[in-house]
Amino acid sequence: MALAAPLLDRLPPAARFAIIVPVMVALMLWVVVPLLHRVFGSWLAR
C-alpha cells in the first residue's frame, strides 16, 4: 500500500478498491499461501 498510495490517491475510493482487492488476492494466492505451505507444510499435514 505504501508504494501504491501516491498513484492511487487521485482515484475515487471505488476505483481504488477495484484495483487493490484483486492485487491483494493474487498476492495471497500465488505468493503468501505457497510460502506458508512450504514453511508449515509438515505441520499442516498431520
FENUR-V798022 format. One record per residue. N is the residue number from 0. OMEGA is omega in radians with two decimals (999 if undefined). Layout:
N;OMEGA
N;OMEGA
This chain:
0;-3.11
1;3.13
2;-3.07
3;-3.05
4;3.13
5;-3.14
6;-3.04
7;-3.12
8;-3.11
9;-3.09
10;3.03
11;-3.08
12;-3.13
13;3.13
14;3.08
15;3.13
16;-3.11
17;3.11
18;-3.03
19;-3.06
20;3.11
21;3.12
22;3.13
23;3.11
24;3.13
25;3.11
26;3.12
27;-3.05
28;-3.00
29;-3.12
30;-2.98
31;-3.09
32;3.08
33;3.10
34;3.11
35;3.13
36;3.09
37;-3.09
38;-3.04
39;-3.06
40;-3.12
41;3.13
42;-3.13
43;-3.07
44;-3.13
45;999
